[in-house]
Amino acid sequence: MTMQALLLDAVEQRLLRHLDVQFAMMVAGEEPAVMLAAAILSKDAGEGHVCLPLSRLVVDEKMPPALQACFALLGDTVDWEAILLSSPAVSGTDTGTPMILTGERLYLNRLWRNELTVARFFSETNAPLPCDEAQLRQVLDTLFTSENETDWQKVAAAVALTRRISVISGGPGTGKTTTVAKLLAALIQLSGEQKCRIRLAAPTGKAAARLTESLGGALQKLPLTGEQLALFPNEASTLHRLLGAQPGSQRLRYHAGNPLHLDVLVVDEASMIDLTMMSRLIEALPPHARVIFLGDRDQLASVEAGAVLGDICTYASLGYTAERAQELARLTGCSLATENHSLAGALRDSLCLLQKSYRFGSDSGIGQLAAAVNRGDRHTTCAVFDGTFTDIEKKSLQNGEEYQAMLDDALLGYQHFLTGVQQQSTPEQVIAAFGEYQLLCALREGPFGVSGLNDRLEQLLAQKRKIHRTPHSRWYEGRPVMISRNDSALGLFNGDIGIALDRGQGLRVWFQMPDGGVKSFQPSRLPEHETAWAMTVHKSQGSEFNHAALILPTQLSPVITRELIYTAITRARQRLSLYTDERVLVQAIATRTERRSGLSAIFESL
């Protein structure tokens, strides 16, 4: 059999996508080794990897037979570097070939360029900013009232005020928003007469609305004049809206030739930003702009290729350079440890990890569980459910009765929302009530996935007369939907949640907008969407719920990893219900999400 036939056979077995094989056939010509490498590279990019190390182009016993047959066709020894570089489709780092081979890593050209842009931005572009140390210290002392221990929020503010680019990472409740509010207040106080144009952004509409709300609340508590408060933006936008995404086009209004009009940009939920989006954002920044990235490095990475925040924050554990630690100690009065590493010094000096949670104390089961999962501590993860904590519970899902009990629990969870719909509460009240409880799934398909759970819940709700469905229509009053494709013309973006309600004008779908107001649309006008009684953990990023319920299948799947479990746990503000078999949970927290990229290698070489 030819390589082409073997690859098509792998498509039939769903090991590769049609797209992967089409790309491989288009670029490789008649060369079977190049064809195989291109197909695997394309498949990996679809799974979120930025590059393919050549060391992975070997037969592995765990590999499905169809892919083993592809490698068998090439024989025992393949000099991958020589074969790839002899192909017109591959080059080193200098020409416009579809694939790039550098440092034993094979890239799609686009992802290689994006990665280089990001690496240079964080290490070379990141210049120290001049400051009046005495004045800066005075402003920080006014805004942060420190105890004896190291005040990481104060350190984070000092880091961001003295670097053009900074990254502040911390888990839920570590005070990222409070830190940013105080940091922006310091910035405005220090800039004096100069007007400072500040913009806020986040990857999804939900995350943008949350940033608007939480930052607005934090600012009200600060000692600022009315004039100073007026300099703050009154809403955050999505990254797509910020960059001027245009309907039906890949082109953005803002780019290197037409940069954004801003002096300071704050980007929340940075873990959700994929490599391509990060690169586009960087290219659209004016040369003088400060950028502050906020996020939780331990959360799931973006669905698209890359895990930029995770890659960058790996260096935080190395500490600050000696000179930088002394500078931050002078500015904050906090003593900081230094490390004599030469690796990525410029990058390390612009990072700060917030380490103290103010939301989850030692009496919080959610906090204890999140920390144990994050450490990969199987024993503590299981011990947390011994009944000591009232805010977490674990239930089994082994049979039909337990599955039905989980559906009944969900009905109870959504009760306040359903009552609001039936009693004709205002759209604002109904949307707020929907945010109190949420079913989260690891999978999309099957009885434990989003589609199966949404169907079963709708059937149960109809039986109990909580919703009234009409034949031949998906729509009914109270249907929650989530947008799955951006529509900049309507101002609706991937991840936005709306509720179908009839408030005298027929059935319309109501959404909360980033400025806090609500807007309704005809169902027929909505971009692609899906029912949202249950949603994937991925889709829930950037949201928080009073009570979150996570449903794990009875069999382990490759997508169920430590990062997924941690992200789901940290969506819960007050209560968490976990429906799972202990065996699946233990295996999941032992499995880490792997995202291959060359960022670390580039940081270390620059």
C-alpha positions in Angstrom: 0.0 0.0 0.0 1.1 3.6 -0.6 1.5 6.1 2.2 -1.6 8.0 0.8 -3.7 4.9 1.1 -2.4 4.1 4.6 -3.2 7.7 5.7 -6.7 7.5 4.3 -7.2 4.3 6.2 -6.2 6.1 9.4 -8.9 8.7 8.5 -11.5 5.9 8.3 -10.5 4.9 11.8 -10.7 8.5 13.0 -7.0 8.6 13.9 -6.5 11.5 11.5 -8.8 14.2 10.1 -9.5 14.6 6.3 -7.9 18.0 6.7 -4.6 16.5 8.0 -4.3 14.1 5.0 -5.3 16.8 2.4 -2.7 19.1 3.8 0.0 16.3 3.8 -0.8 15.4 0.1 -0.8 19.0 -1.0 2.6 19.9 0.5 4.6 16.6 0.4 4.5 15.7 -3.3 5.5 12.1 -3.7 7.8 11.9 -0.6 6.1 9.4 1.8 8.1 10.4 4.9 7.3 14.1 4.5 3.7 13.2 3.9 3.5 11.3 7.2 5.3 14.0 9.1 2.9 16.7 7.7 -0.2 14.7 8.5 0.9 14.1 12.1 2.0 17.8 12.5 -1.5 18.9 11.3 -3.2 16.5 13.6 -1.2 17.7 16.6 -1.9 21.4 15.7 -5.6 20.4 15.8 -5.1 19.0 19.3 -3.6 22.2 20.6 0.2 21.5 20.1 2.3 24.2 18.5 5.1 22.1 17.2 6.1 18.4 16.6 9.5 17.4 18.1 11.2 15.0 15.7 11.8 12.6 18.6 8.1 11.8 18.4 8.3 10.5 14.9 8.9 6.9 16.0 6.8 3.9 16.3 5.3 3.5 19.8 3.7 0.2 21.0 0.7 2.3 22.2 0.2 3.6 18.7 -2.9 2.3 16.8 -1.9 -0.4 14.1 -3.0 1.9 11.2 -0.3 4.5 12.2 2.3 1.8 12.9 1.7 0.6 9.3 2.6 4.1 8.1 6.0 4.0 9.9 6.6 0.4 8.8 6.4 1.5 5.2 9.4 3.9 5.8 11.6 1.1 7.1 13.7 1.0 10.3 15.9 4.1 10.2 14.7 7.4 8.9 17.0 10.5 9.0 14.1 12.9 9.6 16.1 16.1 9.6 17.8 15.3 6.3 14.6 14.1 4.5 12.5 17.0 5.7 15.1 19.7 4.8 15.5 18.2 1.3 11.8 18.7 0.7 10.6 22.0 -0.9 7.8 22.1 1.7 10.3 22.5 4.6 13.0 25.0 5.4 15.0 26.4 8.3 13.7 29.7 9.6 14.1 31.9 6.6 11.7 31.3 3.8 8.0 31.1 3.2 7.6 27.3 3.1 4.5 25.6 4.6 6.5 24.0 7.3 9.5 25.2 9.3 12.1 22.9 11.0 14.2 24.6 13.7 16.0 23.1 16.7 14.6 19.5 16.0 11.0 21.0 16.1 8.7 20.9 13.1 6.1 23.8 12.9 3.4 24.9 10.6 4.7 28.2 9.2 1.9 30.3 10.8 2.4 28.9 14.3 6.2 29.3 14.1 5.8 33.0 13.2 3.2 33.5 16.0 5.5 31.8 18.6 8.5 33.9 17.6 6.3 37.1 17.9 5.2 36.1 21.4 8.7 35.1 22.6 10.3 38.3 21.4 7.5 40.4 22.9 7.9 39.0 26.4 11.7 38.9 26.5 13.1 41.6 24.1 10.3 44.2 23.9 9.8 44.2 27.7 11.7 47.3 28.8 12.0 48.5 32.4 10.2 51.8 32.9 11.8 54.8 34.6 10.1 55.7 37.9 10.5 58.0 41.0 11.1 55.3 43.6 10.2 57.4 46.6 6.9 58.6 45.0 6.0 55.1 43.9 6.7 53.6 47.3 4.5 56.3 48.9 1.6 55.6 46.5 1.9 51.8 47.1 2.0 52.2 50.9 -1.2 54.3 50.7 -3.0 51.7 48.6 -1.7 48.5 50.2 -1.8 48.2 54.0 0.7 45.3 54.5 1.0 43.0 57.4 4.3 41.5 58.4 4.2 38.7 55.8 5.1 39.3 52.1 2.2 41.1 50.5 2.2 39.5 47.0 -0.5 41.9 45.8 1.7 44.8 46.6 4.7 43.1 44.9 2.5 42.4 41.8 1.5 46.0 41.6 5.2 47.1 41.9 6.1 44.6 39.1 3.5 46.0 36.8 4.3 49.6 37.5 8.0 49.2 36.6 7.7 47.1 33.5 6.0 47.7 30.2 4.7 44.1 30.1 3.7 42.2 33.2 2.0 38.9 34.0 0.1 38.4 37.3 -1.1 34.8 37.9 -3.1 33.5 40.8 -5.8 31.0 41.7 -9.4 32.0 42.6 -9.8 34.4 45.5 -6.1 35.5 45.5 -7.3 39.0 44.7 -6.2 39.5 41.0 -9.0 42.1 40.5 -8.2 44.0 43.7 -4.6 44.1 42.7 -5.4 45.5 39.3 -7.8 48.1 40.7 -5.1 49.4 43.1 -2.4 49.2 40.4 -4.5 51.2 38.0 -5.3 53.7 40.8 -1.5 54.0 41.4 -0.9 54.5 37.7 -3.4 57.3 37.5 -2.0 59.0 40.6 1.5 58.8 39.2 0.7 60.0 35.7 -0.6 63.4 37.2 -1.8 65.7 34.5 -1.2 63.3 31.7 -4.4 61.5 30.6 -4.0 57.8 30.7 -6.2 55.8 28.2 -7.0 52.5 29.9 -8.8 49.6 28.1 -10.0 46.3 29.7 -10.4 43.0 27.7 -11.0 39.3 28.2 -11.3 36.4 25.8 -15.1 35.8 26.2 -18.1 38.0 26.7 -18.8 36.3 30.1 -15.3 36.9 31.3 -15.4 40.6 30.1 -18.7 41.1 32.0 -17.2 39.6 35.2 -14.1 41.8 34.9 -16.3 44.9 34.4 -18.4 44.0 37.5 -15.6 43.0 39.8 -13.2 45.9 38.9 -16.1 48.4 39.2 -16.8 47.2 42.7 -13.1 47.2 43.7 -12.6 50.8 42.4 -15.4 52.2 44.5 -13.5 51.2 47.6 -10.4 53.2 46.7 -9.4 56.8 47.7 -10.0 58.3 44.2 -11.5 61.6 43.1 -14.4 61.7 40.7 -12.1 63.0 38.0 -9.7 60.1 38.5 -12.6 57.6 38.5 -13.8 59.0 35.2 -10.5 57.9 33.6 -11.4 54.2 34.1 -13.3 52.5 31.3 -16.9 51.6 32.3 -16.8 48.2 30.5 -14.4 45.5 29.4 -14.7 44.2 25.8 -13.9 40.8 24.3 -10.5 40.6 22.6 -12.3 40.1 19.2 -14.3 43.3 19.8 -11.2 45.2 21.0 -9.2 44.2 17.8 -12.2 45.1 15.6 -13.2 41.6 14.3 -15.2 42.0 11.1 -18.2 39.9 10.1 -17.3 37.2 7.6 -13.6 38.0 7.5 -10.4 36.9 9.2 -9.1 40.5 8.9 -9.0 42.7 12.0 -9.4 46.5 12.1 -6.4 46.9 14.4 -3.0 45.5 13.5 0.7 46.6 13.1 -0.3 49.1 10.4 -3.2 50.5 12.4 -2.4 50.1 16.2 -4.9 50.3 19.0 -5.6 53.7 20.6 -4.6 53.0 24.3 -1.9 53.6 26.9 -2.7 50.7 29.2 -4.3 47.4 28.5 -5.5 44.9 31.1 -6.3 41.4 29.8 -8.1 39.0 32.1 -8.3 35.2 31.9 -5.1 35.1 29.9 -4.9 31.3 30.2 -7.7 31.1 27.6 -5.7 33.1 25.0 -4.3 30.8 22.2 -1.0 31.5 20.5 -2.6 33.0 17.3 -4.8 35.4 19.3 -1.9 36.4 21.5 0.3 37.2 18.4 -2.5 39.3 16.8 -3.0 41.2 20.1 0.8 41.9 20.4 1.0 43.1 16.8 -1.9 45.6 17.3 -0.3 47.3 20.4 1.2 50.7 20.0 5.0 50.8 21.0 4.5 52.8 24.2 1.5 50.8 25.6 1.7 48.9 28.9 0.1 45.5 29.1 -1.0 43.6 32.2 -2.0 40.0 31.7 -4.0 38.4 34.5 -4.9 34.7 34.8 -4.5 31.4 36.5 -1.7 29.3 35.1 -3.1 26.1 36.5 -6.4 26.3 34.5 -7.1 24.6 31.2 -5.3 26.2 28.2 -7.2 27.5 25.2 -9.0 25.2 22.9 -6.8 26.4 20.0 -3.0 25.8 19.7 -0.7 26.9 22.5 -0.7 27.5 26.3 1.1 30.8 26.4 0.3 31.7 30.0 1.4 28.3 31.3 4.6 28.4 29.3 5.5 31.9 30.6 4.6 31.2 34.2 6.9 28.1 34.4 9.7 30.6 35.0 8.0 32.2 38.0 9.3 29.4 40.3 12.9 30.5 39.5 12.3 33.8 41.4 13.6 37.2 40.5 17.1 38.2 39.5 19.1 39.7 42.4 18.9 43.3 41.1 15.2 43.0 40.5 14.5 41.5 44.0 16.4 44.4 45.6 14.4 47.0 43.6 11.0 45.4 44.5 12.1 45.1 48.1 12.9 48.9 48.1 9.5 49.7 46.5 7.3 47.4 48.7 9.2 46.9 51.9 8.7 43.1 51.4 11.7 40.8 51.6 12.0 38.6 48.4 14.2 35.6 47.8 16.6 35.8 44.8 17.9 33.1 42.5 21.1 33.1 40.6 19.7 31.7 37.4 20.6 33.3 34.1 17.6 31.7 32.4 15.0 34.1 30.9 15.9 36.9 33.4 13.9 39.6 31.6 10.8 37.4 31.6 11.1 36.3 35.2 11.4 39.9 36.4 8.0 40.8 34.9 6.0 37.9 36.5 4.3 37.7 39.9 2.4 34.8 41.4 -0.3 35.7 43.9 -0.1 33.0 46.6 -2.6 33.7 49.3 -6.4 32.9 48.8 -8.7 35.3 50.5 -11.8 33.5 49.4 -11.0 30.0 50.4 -9.7 29.7 54.0 -8.6 26.5 55.7 -12.3 25.8 56.5 -13.2 25.6 52.9 -13.5 22.2 51.2 -13.4 23.8 47.7 -10.1 25.5 48.5 -8.6 22.3 50.0 -9.8 20.2 47.1 -8.5 22.6 44.5 -5.1 22.7 46.2 -4.9 18.9 46.5 -5.9 18.4 42.8 -3.4 21.0 41.7 -0.6 19.2 43.6 -1.7 15.8 42.2 -2.2 14.6 45.8 -4.5 11.6 45.4 -4.7 10.8 49.1 -5.8 14.3 50.2 -8.2 14.6 47.2 -10.1 11.6 48.5 -9.8 12.4 52.2 -11.4 15.9 51.7 -14.7 14.2 51.1 -14.8 12.5 54.5 -17.7 14.8 55.6 -15.7 17.4 57.4 -16.6 20.1 54.8 -20.1 21.0 54.1 -19.4 22.9 50.8 -18.3 19.9 48.8 -19.9 16.5 48.1 -19.1 13.5 46.0 -21.7 11.2 44.6 -21.4 8.0 42.6 -22.9 7.6 39.0 -22.6 3.8 38.6 -26.2 2.9 37.7 -29.5 4.3 36.3 -30.9 5.2 39.8 -27.8 7.3 40.6 -28.0 9.0 37.2 -31.7 9.8 37.8 -30.8 11.2 41.3 -28.2 13.5 39.6 -30.9 14.8 37.2 -33.2 15.4 40.2 -30.4 17.3 42.0 -29.9 19.4 38.8 -33.6 20.2 38.8 -33.4 21.4 42.4 -30.3 23.5 41.5 -32.1 25.3 38.7 -35.3 25.7 40.8 -34.8 29.4 41.6 -34.1 30.2 37.9 -37.2 28.2 36.7 -39.4 30.0 39.3 -38.1 33.4 38.0 -39.1 32.3 34.4 -42.6 31.2 35.5 -43.2 34.3 37.6 -42.3 36.6 34.8 -39.3 38.1 36.6 -37.2 40.8 34.7 -34.7 39.5 32.2 -31.9 40.8 34.4 -33.2 38.8 37.4 -33.6 35.6 35.3 -30.1 35.9 33.9 -28.6 36.4 37.4 -30.6 33.4 38.7 -29.3 31.2 35.9 -25.7 32.0 37.1 -26.3 30.5 40.5 -26.1 26.8 39.5 -24.4 25.1 36.6 -23.9 21.5 35.3 -20.4 21.0 34.0 -19.2 18.1 31.8 -15.9 16.8 30.7 -17.2 15.4 27.4 -19.5 16.7 24.6 -21.2 13.4 23.6 -22.9 10.5 25.3 -25.0 10.3 28.5 -22.3 12.0 30.6 -21.7 14.6 27.9 -23.3 18.0 27.2 -25.6 16.8 24.4 -26.9 13.7 26.3 -27.4 15.7 29.6 -29.2 18.6 27.9 -31.6 16.1 26.2 -32.3 14.2 29.4 -32.8 17.4 31.4 -35.2 18.9 28.8 -37.3 15.6 28.9 -37.4 15.7 32.7 -38.3 19.5 32.8 -41.1 18.9 30.2 -42.4 15.9 32.3 -42.5 18.0 35.5 -44.1 20.9 33.5 -41.3 23.2 34.2 -40.9 24.0 30.5 -43.5 23.9 27.7 -42.1 22.7 24.5 -44.0 22.9 21.1 -43.6 20.2 18.4 -41.0 20.8 15.7 -39.2 23.7 17.6 -36.2 23.7 19.8 -37.3 27.0 21.4 -39.4 27.3 24.6 -39.6 29.9 27.3 -36.7 29.5 29.7 -34.3 27.8 27.2 -30.7 28.8 28.1 -28.4 29.0 25.1 -24.7 29.5 24.7 -23.2 31.2 21.6 -20.6 29.1 19.8 -19.5 31.5 17.0 -18.6 35.2 17.2 -20.9 37.7 15.5 -19.4 41.1 15.9 -22.2 42.8 14.0 -24.7 41.7 16.7 -22.1 42.1 19.5 -22.5 38.4 20.5 -19.4 36.3 21.0 -18.4 32.7 21.7 -19.3 31.8 25.3 -22.1 34.4 25.8 -25.1 32.9 27.6 -28.7 34.1 26.8 -32.2 33.1 28.0 -35.3 32.8 25.8 -38.1 34.8 27.4 -41.5 36.2 26.2 -41.9 39.6 27.7 -44.8 40.8 25.5 -43.0 40.9 22.1 -43.0 37.1 21.5 -40.1 34.8 22.3 -36.8 36.7 22.3 -33.3 35.7 23.6 -31.9 38.0 26.3 -28.2 38.5 26.9 -26.3 40.5 29.5 -24.0 42.9 27.7 -20.5 43.9 29.0 -21.8 47.3 30.3 -24.2 45.5 32.6 -27.4 46.2 30.6 -29.5 43.5 28.8 -30.3 43.2 25.1 -32.7 40.9 23.3 -32.6 39.3 19.9 -35.0 37.2 17.7 -34.0 33.5 18.0 -33.7 33.3 14.1 -31.0 36.1 14.2 -28.6 34.3 16.6 -25.3 33.0 15.3 -24.5 29.3 16.0 -25.6 28.3 19.5 -26.4 25.3 21.7 -28.6 24.6 24.7 -26.8 25.4 28.0 -28.4 23.5 30.9 -25.1 21.6 30.8 -21.8 23.0 29.3 -18.3 21.7 29.0 -15.7 22.8 31.5 -13.8 24.5 28.7 -16.8 26.7 27.9 -17.2 27.6 31.6 -13.8 29.3 31.8 -14.2 32.9 32.7 -17.5 32.2 34.6 -18.2 31.5 38.2 -21.3 29.9 39.8 -22.5 29.8 43.4 -23.0 26.1 43.0 -21.1 24.1 40.3 -21.8 20.4 39.6 -19.2 18.4 37.7 -20.2 15.1 35.9 -17.4 12.7 35.0 -18.0 9.6 32.9 -17.5 6.1 34.4 -14.6 5.5 32.0 -11.5 7.6 31.8 -11.0 9.6 28.6 -7.9 11.4 27.4 -9.6 14.9 27.9 -10.1 14.3 31.6 -7.0 15.7 33.2 -5.8 17.4 36.3 -6.2 20.9 34.7 -9.8 20.1 33.7 -10.8 19.0 37.2 -9.0 22.0 38.8 -10.8 24.4 36.4 -14.2 22.8 37.2 -13.6 23.0 41.0 -12.6 26.7 40.8 -15.8 27.6 39.0 -17.7 27.1 42.3 -17.9 30.1 44.7 -19.9 28.4 47.6 -20.7 24.8 46.7 -19.3 22.0 44.6 -21.0 18.7 43.8 -18.9 16.0 42.1 -20.5 13.1 40.4 -17.8 10.5 39.8 -16.3 7.2 40.5 -13.3 7.6 42.8 -11.1 5.5 40.5 -11.7 7.9 37.6 -11.0 10.9 39.8 -7.7 9.5 41.0 -6.6 8.6 37.5 -7.6 12.1 36.2 -5.5 14.1 38.7 -2.5 11.9 37.9 -2.9 12.9 34.2 -1.5 16.3 33.1 -2.5 18.1 30.0 0.4 18.2 27.6 0.8 21.1 25.2 4.0 21.0 23.2 5.5 24.3 22.2 9.0 25.7 21.6 8.4 28.9 23.7 10.7 27.7 26.6 13.5 26.9 24.1 13.2 30.3 22.4 13.1 32.1 25.8 16.3 30.3 26.8 18.1 31.1 23.6 17.2 34.8 23.4 
